[in-house]
């Protein structure tokens, strides 16, 4: 299983310097989940919750 968190922003966020958001992707090679959050920690927590909900599906 692998996890990757990166800074992501929309065009409008970059123009107005709103800071964007963080995106986390968790994958085991067969399935993956992606979640967004205002901070890296928030996106990781959301991705973990999604992962736990889809476990075994």
Buried (B, 14 or more C-beta within 10 A) or exposed (E): EEEEBEEEBEEEEEEEEEEBBBBBBBBEEEEBBBBBBEEBEBBBBBBBEBBEEEEEE
